[in-house]
Amino acid sequence: MSLISLRERLVERLAPTSGWRPDGLPARSDFDLNPEAPRPGRALRPAAVLVPIIARPEGATVLMTRRSDSLASHTGQIAFPGGRLDPGETAAQAAVREAWEEVSLDPAAVEVLGVGDGYETVTGFMVTPVVGWLVEPPVVTPSPEEVAEVFEAPWDFLMDPANHRQDFYDPEAGPRRWFWAMPWRERYIWGATAAIVRALRSRLYGDEDEPAAAVEEDAA
């Protein structure tokens, strides 16, 4: 029953993919925790990530990746499959394509339920989270050029604000930078990935009188 309630909640509270626009404005950003940071005027480059929710009988999980140590940027970081949009692509098309290219996630196995809040990164991307539903645990094969590891994190852990914390680092130049983090086991989920998870939690459970009970019902 809980997986049914979770899927129903996602369909009800996510934005439909038909309403997505390439020139949409972000609802959240890296600057939310860093209002003093310089925010240049610029055209944001569209990107999308797939948030694959796996409907395991013992409880929903979310598929994530650890980026390859050989990449030029964001080396070793925890991320959702995703990347820039190709010309003419929608966010949903790009997210599903990137998941196929990065981890061989079969597009036919992914039911796209909707999109979450657009997110502006400090690097100038407007990232659209696309939520996909998988009725069976997928068979995945990471592309070694892009992905070092594929793993699943429990839905109830990610949706529990007690596991969300604000961390920081001090760059060589400029003010201290704050970001969301939610370490799980030996993996450090942080930055835009953690912020997207937190935004999804707010969208799904933010107006519940007892959000923890609603999360528990969906996750069990």
N, C-alpha and C positions, 0 to 999 in steps of 0.2 A: 504493500500500500504506500510505503514511503517514497519509492521510486516514482510511482504514479503522481504523487503530490508534488514532487520536485519537478518533474517534467511539465506538469500543468502550471506551476509557478513560473517556470522559465518562459513558457509560451505566452503567459499572461503579461509578464512584466518586462520582457525584453522588447526592444523596438523591432518591428518587422523589417526584413531585409529589403522589401519593396520601397521603404521610405528612406533608404540610405542614399546620400548624395556625395559625390566626390569633393564638393566644395563645402561640406558641412563644417561647422565650427566645433572645436573640442569643448567638452564639458568639464574636463579635468586636465591637470598638467603637472609636470615636474616642478612648476613654479608655485604650486599651492602651498608647499611647505617652505618655499624660499622666495617670498615676495620681494625681497631686497635684491635678488639676482637680476642682472641686466637681461631684458627680454627684447631682443631686436625685432623690429618690424620685418616680416618675411612671409613669403608664401610657403606654407607647410607642404611637405611632400607626403602624399597619401601612402599609407601602409596598413596592413591588417595582420592580425594573429588569430589563430584558431584556439579556442578554449574547449578541448575535447573532454566531455563528461562521460565517463564509462559507467553504465548501469549495472554494476556488480550486485549480485543478490545479497552479499554481506554488507553492502553500503557503497554509495557512489564514490568514485575517485576522479581525479583530474590528471590527464596526461601532460607531462612537462618534459623539457629537455635540458641537458647541460651542454652549452655550446662548446665547440671544439677549441682546444688550446692553440690551434694553428691559425685561427681567424685573426684578421687585422684589427678588429674592434670587438668589444664586449666579450673578450676571451674568457671561457670557462663559466660564464654567467648562466643562471637558470632562466629559462625563457619558455614561452609558448612557441610552437611552430608558426612561422610567419615571415613577412618581409614586404618589400615594396610592391605596389600594384603595377602590373604591366599595362601598357596602353589599352584602353577599352575594357579593362576588367572591373568588376564590382569588388567590394571588400570580401564578400562571401566567396566569390570565385578565387580570389587571390589567396585567401586563408586556406581553402581546401587544397589548392594547387601546391602551396608551400609545404603543407603537411605531407603531401605525397612525395615531394622532392626531398624533404629533409629526413623523413622517417618511414617512407613507403606506406603511409596510412591510406588505405584504399578509399577513394572518394565515395564509392558506393556504400561504404559502411557508415558514412557520416550523414546524419540528418541535421541540417542546419535549422536551428530553432529561432534565431534572431540575433540582434547585435546589441552590445552594451554601449556605455558612454565613450565617445571619442576622447582620446588622450594625446596631449601634446608633449613631446619629449624635448629636452633641452637641446638635442641635436637637430631639431627642426622637422620631425615627422609628426603627422597626425595619424595615430594608430587607432584603427577600429577593431575592437574585440568581437569576434564572431563565435557564437556559442554553438557547438555541435554536440549531438546526442548519439552515443554508441550503445546499442543494445547488447553487444558481445565484446569481451576483451579483445582488442585488435592484435594482429600479428604485425609487428613493426621491425624495420631494419634501418638503423640510423645511417645516414650518409656520412662517412668518416671525415669528409672535407668540412662538414658543417656541424655535426653533432657528435659529442663524445659519449652521451648516455641518454637513455629514455627511462623515465620512471613515472610512477603514479603517486600522487599525494591524496590523502583522504579529504573528501568534501567537507566533513564536519570540522576538521582541523583548520582548513583554509577559511571557513566561514565564521570561525570563533574569534571575535575581536580581542580576546585575551591573548591570542597568539600574534597579534599585530603590534609592532612597536616602531618607534621612530629612532633611527640610528643616524649617524653623520660621519662625514670625513672632512678633513681640512685640505683643500687643494693648495698647490704651490702658490697660486695667485688667486685673489678674490676671497669672498666670505665663505664661512663654513657652509657646507651643503648638507641638508637634511633629506632623508628619504624613508619610505616605509620598508620594513623588513619583517619576515615571518619565518625564522629558521625552523626547518623540519628535519629531525634526525641530523645527519651530517651535512645536509644541504642548506645553503643560505639563499633563500628566495628574497630578492630585494629589488629596489628601483622600480622601473615601470611595470614589471611583471607583478610585483607585490601590490602596487598601487591599482592596477587593473583588477586584481582579485578583490581588493578592499572596495573598489567602486561597484563591483558586481554584487558584493555582499550588501552594500547600502541600497542598491536598486531593488534587490530581491526581498530584503528583510527590514529595511529602514523604518517602515511605518507599522511594523508589527508591535502589538502591546507587549508580547513576550517573544522577542526575536530568537533567543536561545532555544526556546521550546520548538519554534518553527523549524530552525535549522536541524535540531535533533530529530524531529519527525521526518524531514526530508532525507537525512543522511543515513538513518538506521537501515 
